[in-house]
Amino acid sequence: QLRWFVLDEDYQGLGIGKKLIESALSFCNEKNYGRVFLWTVSNLETARYLYKKYRFTLTEEKPNFEWTGERLVEERWDLDLSDRK
């Protein structure tokens, strides 16, 4: 599971997120992981774009009212690494 894939707003749009995800996926491939997943929330459009670009698939959604007191939709994104080798 990728955890805390977060980039400070001051550094967004510089290609750092792309490098981070490529580094994480490279590590996963080197370790022969068969799949990887992450959780995000639906309103993080830039992050969702990046996950789609790297062929992650949205596999689960669930509402969350605990973090902000307002409705958020948590999303699980999965990537099968077995076809990338």
C-alpha positions in Angstrom: 0.0 0.0 0.0 1.3 3.4 -0.9 0.8 5.6 2.1 0.9 9.4 2.5 1.6 10.2 -1.1 1.4 13.9 -0.4 3.1 16.9 -2.0 3.1 20.4 -0.4 1.1 22.9 -2.5 4.1 25.1 -3.1 5.8 22.3 -5.0 2.8 21.1 -7.1 3.0 21.4 -10.9 6.8 20.9 -11.0 6.8 17.3 -12.0 7.8 16.1 -8.5 4.6 14.0 -8.0 5.4 12.2 -11.3 8.9 11.5 -10.1 7.7 10.3 -6.7 5.1 7.9 -8.2 7.7 6.6 -10.7 10.1 6.0 -7.9 7.5 4.2 -5.8 6.5 2.0 -8.7 10.1 1.3 -9.6 10.7 0.1 -6.0 7.6 -2.1 -6.2 8.7 -3.6 -9.4 12.2 -4.3 -8.0 10.7 -6.0 -5.0 8.5 -8.1 -7.4 5.2 -6.9 -5.8 2.2 -8.2 -7.8 0.0 -5.2 -7.1 -0.1 -1.9 -5.2 -3.0 0.2 -4.0 -3.6 3.6 -2.4 -6.5 5.6 -0.9 -7.3 9.1 -1.8 -10.4 11.4 -1.8 -12.5 12.2 -4.8 -11.9 16.0 -4.7 -8.1 15.7 -5.3 -8.4 15.9 -9.1 -4.7 16.3 -9.8 -3.8 13.2 -7.8 -6.6 11.3 -9.5 -5.3 12.4 -12.9 -1.8 11.1 -12.0 -3.2 7.7 -10.8 -5.1 7.3 -14.0 -2.0 8.2 -16.0 -0.1 5.4 -14.4 -3.0 2.9 -15.0 -4.3 2.7 -11.5 -8.0 1.6 -11.5 -10.7 3.0 -9.2 -11.9 -0.1 -7.3 -13.8 1.1 -4.2 -15.5 4.2 -3.0 -16.9 5.0 0.5 -18.3 8.1 2.1 -16.4 9.7 5.0 -17.8 12.3 7.4 -15.2 12.0 10.1 -12.2 14.0 8.8 -13.9 17.3 8.0 -17.4 17.1 9.3 -18.5 17.2 5.6 -19.0 14.4 3.2 -15.9 13.2 1.5 -15.7 10.2 -0.8 -12.7 8.0 -0.1 -11.4 6.1 -3.1 -9.2 3.0 -3.4 -7.1 2.8 -6.5 -5.3 -0.4 -7.5 -2.6 -1.2 -10.0 -1.7 -4.7 -11.2 2.1 -4.8 -11.5 2.3 -8.4 -12.9 1.7 -7.1 -16.5 4.4 -4.5 -16.3 7.4 -6.8 -16.0 
